[in-house]
Amino acid sequence: MEINHEINRLLHFALQQGLVAEEDIIYAANLLLDCLRLTEYVPENIEERQDTAAPILENMLCYAVHVGLLEDTPEERDLFDTRIMNCCMPRPSEVAARFYNDYAKSPQLATDHYYQFSIASNYIRKTRIDKNIVWKTKTEFGVLDLTVNLSKPEKDPRDIARARLKKSSSYPRCLLCCENEGYAGHTGQPARQTHRLIPLDINGHPWFLQYSPYTYYNEHCIVLNRQHIPMEISRRTFENLACFLDIFPHYFVGSNADLPIVGGSILSHDHYQGGHYTFAMELAEIEKKYVFQGFEDVRAGRVKWPMPTIRLQSEKKEPLIELADKIVQHWRTYSDTSVDILAETGKGPHNTVTPIARRRGAVYEFDIVLRNNRTTADYPLGIFHPHAEVHHIKKENIGLIEVQGLAILPARLRQEMEQVRVELLKNTEDISSIVPIASHAAWYRMLRKKYETFAEETVREVLQQEIGRVFLQVLVDAGVYKRDAKGLAAFDAFVASVPAD
């Protein structure tokens, strides 16, 4: 392979994508020479149009492995191709300046360009994300989204062995800290040289906007606090969410819950997630209206959704924030033993919420999803957590993304469902002795009883739709109030108990 040609291709791509200016080409070329330990470079006229840098980087990695610049493991390759790409990147201040220049014209123009920049720089590894298996399932609660996540590379044993030998470091303190911007990474810590943050002022405090490197939906962004402080759902949370909507009215934004089990991500660093996507939850209707005394101008109701959700709507932020905080603070101390809800035990507090915010034109809208993380001997992973019957499909915590109706399913399901498909077509009676798919045995028996026969051209779709129904059950399991007469009555009783203003 002619490495000089690949350098020229990468420089041409960077120029096309606006990552570098014409005046930066020689400088960027020299950085690449240093990175690849070369001493000569000959400019070439490249005319091809590349939509992604991934194939160019792959060729450069093959060269680097061939000449001994790195060991051929997934982690080492990711560290090195990020270092290569950083040679063709603008500085953080330039990215921020471009963003706010676009923002002066339109908030959506700013995020559109920033998102495309994050893809062009290979910070968002779109070629991997495109490998994810995605589909939709119609339910009584709307169309749920499902994805089998294949974008994160599996660990190589050599990378695992290196990680054990690596001295622990407190810098950066976590993967969300702003100190990751430009960080070279190491074994066990991803490279972030291509990472560029957008500084935000949220209610007078410094925050940052970034995109998730493994986007689960369109423009999946993370909003992170400048300070490394724990997550906490409080009045400040709702103030911040509303402020974010003022800055980016075309995005939704929300927070994972601030307790383990019901919190789906890093709890040690205050942050939110958002993006430009419409989930099934947003389209769910209000099935019963509520009136909160003292807040008659705030429209409120119970959402028709498998997890108990109170929706608040108002053109005015202040009463909306005030009522949301009042509901959360009351929920923190609320117990109802008739439906297994205890606010606190010797293990600590259990009640919290998953808050979600969006705008519908001039109207601010909050969805407050009630959560409880209590465990028992019968439910050691959580009473309101996916139960054992669905663990063969989804065992992990239900966080902000899943709450809204998007299932993030483990990569193992790709191979397991393919084997289940084969056994269904063979009309195998029982799969409990087939080790890789034995966990699906009870579900498999249900499928055979429900469908009786399976056809080659439809069996994959059947499996996807049935996985979607399992995900619906996952959401039902995670709901603190069930959607039967007893559960809905208990939900209404909580709402009625919220003290008047």
N, C-alpha and C positions, 0 to 999 in steps of 0.2 A: 504494500500500500504506500502511496505517495503522501506522506504526512504534510508536505508543503501545500499540496492541493487541498487537503482537509482544513488547514489553517485558513486558506483563502476562502473556502466555502463558508466557514464559520464567520469570518469577518464580513463577508457579503451578506450573510443572513442577519447579522447584528445591525448592519447598515440599513437593510431593508426594514427591519422592525423598529428602528429608531432607538436601539440600545446604545449605539455609538454614533457620533457625527463623523463626517468625512475627515475633519481635522484630527480625530482621535485614532485613525486607522493605524498609523505607524506605531503609536504608543501601545495600542492594544496588541498589535502583532509582536512587539518586543516582550510584552507580558506573557504571551503564549509561548514564545521561544524559551523564556526562563522556566515556565511551568513544565514544559516538555523537554527541557535540558537540550535545546538545540542551539546552534550557533549561526545558522544561515536561514535566510528567508527570501524568496523570490515572488514578488507580486504577480498575480494572474488576473485575467479578465474573466470573471464569473458572471454568467447570464441567467443561470437557472433560478427558478423561484421555489423557495423552500417554505413550507408552512410550519415546520418545527425544526428545532436544532437537534432533536433526539438521534436521527440516523448519523449525523455528522459526529456528534459526541460519541456514539457507539463505535464508529471507526477509529476515533482518536483513542478511546479506551483500549481497543484491540492493539493499537500500536504501543501504547504505554505498557500493557501487559507483556507484549512481545519483547520489548527492550528492557524489561525488568524494573519499570518505575513503580509498579504496584503489584500486589498479589491479587489473583483473579477471584475475588469473593464479592458478593453483592454489596456489602457495606463499603469495602475498599473502593469499588467502582463508583458508588454514589459520592463518596468523599472526594474522589479525584475529578469526576466530571463536573461537580459543582465548582471546584477550584478552577477548572478550565474555563467554565462559563463566566466566572467572575472577571476574567480578563477583558470581557466585552460588555461590561456593565457600567452604567452611570453611578455616581456617588449618591448616597441617601438624600442629600440636600437638593440635588438636581431632580430626583424623582418627586420629592415633596413639592418643589417649585412647579413642576409640570402639572401635578395633580391640582394644585390650587389655581393655576392658570386656567385649566379646564373647568374647575368648579365655578369660577366666576361666570362662566357661560351657562353651565348646567351641572347640578350634582350628578345626574345620571351619566353625562358625558365623562365626568371625572372618574367615576367607578368603572365605566365601560373600558376606558383607556388603561386604567390601572390593572384591571383584570386581565386584559390582553397582554399587557406588559409582563405580568406574573407568569403567564403561560409561555410567552416568547422566551423569557429568561430561563425556562425549565425549572423554576421554583415550584410551580404547579406542574407535575409530571403528567401531562394530559395523555400521552401515549399509553401510560399505565392505567390511568383512570378509565380510558375508553375500553379497557378490557373487562371492567366490571360488568356483571350480568344484571340487567335492570328490567323490571316489568311492573305492571300495575294489576291490582285485584279489586273488582267492584264488591262493595259490601253495603250493608244498610246504613253505614255511617259515611259513605262516600268512597272515592277511589283511593285506596292505599298504595303507596309507593314501596317497592322492595328492591334491594340491591345486595348481591353477593359481592363482598369487597375483595377484589383481587389485586388492588393497586399497591399494597404494601408488600415488598419482597420478603420472602422467607429468610430466616436467619441461617447462615452457613456455620457449620461446626467450628470452623477456624475463627470466624468473627466472635462466636460465643466464648471460645477459649481465650482470645485476646481480651475480651471484656472482663474476664475474671482477673486478669493480670494488671488491668489498668487501675491506677490509683484513683480513688474517688476525688471529685472536685466539686466545689461549691460555686463555681462560676461557669456559665450562668446558673442561677439558683434553680431554675426550672425551664422547661421548653417554651414557656410563654413570656419569659422576661425579655425586655427590650434589648438586653445585652446580647441576645442571640444574633442581632443584626450584624452580618459580616463575619460571624464566628466560624472558624475553620472546621470545627467538629473533630471528633476522634471516635475510636471504637466505643460504641454504646451511646454516642451523642451525634445526631445528624449534622452535616455541614449546613451552614446558613450564610455562605458568602454572597449568594444571590438574593438574600432576604432583604426587602426594603419596606420600612414602616412609614405610614402616613400619620404625622402627629395630629391629634385632635384636642380641642378644648371642650370638655364635657363638664358643664356647671362649674367652671373655674378651676378644674383639675386636669392635669396632663394625662391623656390616654393616647392609645395608638390604634390604627386600623391596619389589619393585614388580611390576606386570604389564607385559608387552610391549604397546606400543600397537598392534602388528600381530599379534594372537594367532594362532598357527598350530594350536592345539589348546586344549582346555578349560583355562581358568585358567593359561595359559602365563605363568609368572612368571620374573623375573630376580632373583637374589640377588647383590648387589654389595658389594664391599669399600669401606669408608669411604676407604681410601687408594687413590690412583691408582698401582698397582704392576702389573707385568706378570703375566700368567697363568703358573702353574707347577704341574705335577702332581707332588705330593710326598706324604709322610706326612701333612702338614697338610691336604692336600686331602681325604683319606679321613676324617680326624678331623672336618673341617668338614661333610662330607656326612652323616656319622653324627649329628652334633649337630643338623643341620637336621631330620633325620628324627625326632629326639626332640621338636623343637618342633612339626613338622607331620607327624605320622605318616601322614596320608592323602595326602601328596604324594610323587611321585618327585622326585629331584634328580640332576643330573649336570653334567659339565663338558665343554666342547670340549677337544680336544687342545691342547697348548701349543706346537706348531710350525706354521709356515705350511704351506699346501696341505691338510694333514689337519685343521687347525683351522678351524672354520667361521665364526668371528665375531671380534670385537675382541680381539686378543691383548695389547693394551697395558694393559688394565684387568682385574684379577682378578675373576672373576664366575662364577656357575653359572646353570643354567636348570632349571626344574622345572615342576610343575603337577599337575593332577588329571585324569590321562588314562592309559588303558591302551594301550600300543603293542603291536604284534605281537611284538616282541622279548621283552616281559615274559611273554607266554604261551608262548614257545618252550620246548621241553623240553630237559632235559639228556640228551644221547645217549651220553655216556661219563663215568663217574665217575673222579675223581682222588683220590689221598691224598697230602698233603704232610707229610713227616716232621716231627714236632714240632708239627703242627697237626691232629691226628687228630680233634679236636672240631669243626673247621670242615669242613662238607660242601662239596665242590668238584666241578666237572665241566665238560665241554665242551658248550656250548650248540649245539643244532642251528639254526644261523643262517649266512647267507652271509658274514658277516664274523667272523673268529675271535674267540671270546668265552669267557673263563673266568668261571664263576659261582661265587661264594663265599657260603655261608649259615651264620649262627650266631646264637644268642640272645645271645651275648656280643660286645660291640663290640671290646674290646682285641685278642683273637687275630685277629679279622677284619681290623682295621686293620693289624696287624703283618704278616699274610700278604699282604695286598694291596700294601703298600709293598715287601715283599721281592720279589714278582713283578715289580712295575714297575721297581725298581732293577736287577734281573737283566736284564729286557728292554732296558733302556737300553743295555747293552753287548753284547747278544747278536747274533751274525751267523750266517748260514747261506747260503753262496753257492749251494748247490744249488737254493734257491728265491728267489734274488735279494735276500736280506735282508742289508744291511750296516748295522751300527749307526752307523758314522761314516765319512766320507770327507773330502777336503779342503774340502768345502762345509759341513762341520759335522756335528752329531749328526742322526740320522734317526729313531730309534725313540722312540715315545711311546705313550700310550694315551688312549682315550676312556672315562672311568669313569662309571658310572651306579649310583645307589643307590636302594633302596626298602625298605619294610617289608612283611612278610606276617605281620600280628599281632605276636607278640613276636620274630619272626625278622628280623634285618637281612640284607639281600641286596645284594651288590655284583656288577655285571657289569663285567668289565675287557676292553675291546675293544682288541686289539693293532693298532697303526698304524705306518706307515713312510712318510716323505715324500720318499724319494730320487727324483731325476729322471735321465733319460738322454737321449741324442740321439734315440732312438726314442720316448721318452715324456717330452717336455719339460715337461708339466704334472704328471707324477708317474707312476711305475710302478704305484702302487696308488691310482689316481685313475680316474674315468670315462674310458674309452678313446675314441679318435676315433670309433669306430663308433656310439657312443651320444650324441655331442655334439649331434646334431640335436634331442634331447629334453632332456638334462641334461649341462651342461658344468661347472657350478659345484662348489665344494668340498663334500665330504661331511662334515657336522658332526654334532653330537650328535643333532639331530632326525632327520636322514636315517638315521643309524646304527641308530636304533630302529625304522625302517620307515615313516617318513612322508616322502614326496617333496614338496619345495617346488619347483614347476616355474615357469619364467618365463612372464610374461603373454603373450608373443608366441605361445605355443602355442594360445591361443584362436582367433585368426584363422587361423593356419597349419593347425590341424586342421579347421577349417570348410572351408578350401579343399581340403585333402586329401579330405575327405568328398565334396565336390562332384565331384572328379575320379574318385574310385572309383565313384560312381554313374553317371558318364558313361562309365565303362569306358575312360578314357584310358590308353593303353599305357605312356607314359613321362612323368614330370613334371620331368625334369632340365633342361628349357629354361624352366620356369616359375619365374622368379627368386625370388618370395617363399617357395616351398616346395621349391626345388631341393635343399636339404640333406637332405630326406627321401626322395630318389629311390631309394636302395638299399632302404630300409625299405619304401617303397611297392611296389617290385617283389616283395619278400617277401610282403607282404600279399595282393597279387593272386594269387600262386602258391599261397598257403596257403588262401585262401577262394574263389577263382575268381569268385564272384558276390557282390554286396552288395545288401541291401534297405534302403529308406529308413527303415523302422521299427527296424532293428537296427544300422545302420552306426556310429552314435555310440557305442553300447555296445562294439562290436568295437574301435573305436579306443581307447577308454579302457582296455579290458582289455589291449590290445597295448602301450599306453604303460606300464601296470603291469608287464608282463613286461620292458620295457626298463629300468625302474627296478630290477627284481631284478638284471638284468645289471650295472647301475651298482654295486650293492652287492657283487656278485661281483668286479668289477674292483677295487674299493677294498679287498678282503680281502687281507691279506698272506700268508695260507695259503689255497690253493684247496681246494675240496672234492672233490678226487680222492684216489686212494690215496697219491700222493707228498706232496701237501699236508697231508693229515691225519696222515701218519706224521711229517712235519717238525714239525707242531704238537705232537704228543705228545712228540717229542724235546725240544722247548723246555721243556715242562712238567717232563719228567723231569730236566732239567738245573738246575732251580731248586735252589739249595743248601739242605741241611737246616738246621733251626733250631739 
